[in-house]
Amino acid sequence: MRHRDYVKRIVKSKGGVSRDIQIQRLYCKNCNHIKRELPSYLLAYKHYESEIIKGVIDGSITSNDIEYEDYPCEKTMERWRSQKLQGI
């Protein structure tokens, strides 16, 4: 795998704070695939930090929590719970 480029990713974290980060993309000469190298605090295809998603699945974060009131929405939390996301 060798470095190809970087892509922008929006990350949503505690307190409703959103920030942009750079994700490195790697290219494999053997299979012609491109892979994104995610930091440990992110899950594939998710914008919220894995700590928030884990809290929702565990039940420690609910839509009634004041510090989480502006995100994520109840539908998103229900979807995470039903998917029982792996890797958390």
C-alpha positions in Angstrom: 0.0 0.0 0.0 1.3 3.4 -0.9 0.0 6.9 -0.2 -2.4 8.3 -2.8 -3.9 11.4 -1.4 -6.0 12.9 1.4 -9.7 13.5 1.6 -11.7 15.8 3.9 -14.0 14.2 6.5 -16.4 16.0 8.9 -16.2 14.6 12.4 -19.0 15.3 15.0 -17.9 15.2 18.6 -19.2 15.9 22.1 -20.9 19.2 22.6 -22.1 19.3 19.0 -18.7 20.4 17.8 -18.0 19.6 14.1 -14.5 19.8 12.6 -12.8 18.8 9.4 -10.0 16.3 9.4 -7.8 14.9 6.6 -8.0 11.1 6.0 -5.2 9.5 4.1 -6.1 7.3 1.2 -3.8 4.4 0.3 -3.5 2.6 -3.0 -2.7 -1.1 -3.5 -0.9 -1.9 -6.7 -1.7 -5.6 -6.5 -5.5 -5.4 -6.3 -6.1 -1.8 -7.5 -8.1 -0.9 -4.4 -8.1 2.3 -2.5 -8.4 2.2 1.3 -8.9 5.0 3.8 -6.8 5.0 6.9 -9.2 6.0 9.6 -8.0 7.2 13.1 -9.0 5.0 16.0 -11.8 7.3 17.2 -13.8 6.9 13.9 -15.8 4.1 12.4 -16.2 3.5 8.7 -19.1 5.4 7.1 -19.9 7.3 10.4 -19.4 11.0 11.1 -19.8 10.7 14.9 -16.9 9.7 17.1 -17.0 6.0 18.1 -17.2 7.0 21.8 -20.6 8.7 21.1 -21.9 5.7 19.1 -20.8 3.3 21.8 -22.5 5.4 24.5 -25.8 5.3 22.5 -25.6 1.5 22.0 -24.7 1.0 25.7 -27.6 3.2 26.7 -25.4 5.8 28.6 -26.3 8.5 26.0 -30.0 9.2 25.3 -31.9 12.0 23.5 -32.7 13.4 27.0 -29.0 14.2 27.8 -28.6 18.0 27.7 -25.1 18.0 26.4 -26.2 15.7 23.5 -29.5 17.5 22.8 -28.5 19.0 19.4 -27.2 15.7 18.0 -27.6 12.8 17.0 -31.3 12.6 16.3 -33.5 9.9 17.8 -33.8 8.1 14.5 -30.0 7.9 14.1 -29.7 6.5 17.7 -32.4 3.9 17.0 -30.6 2.8 13.8 -27.3 2.4 15.7 -28.9 0.4 18.4 -30.6 -1.9 15.8 -27.4 -2.4 13.8 -25.4 -3.3 16.9 -22.3 -1.9 15.2 -19.3 -4.2 15.3 -15.8 -3.0 16.3 -17.1 -1.0 19.3 
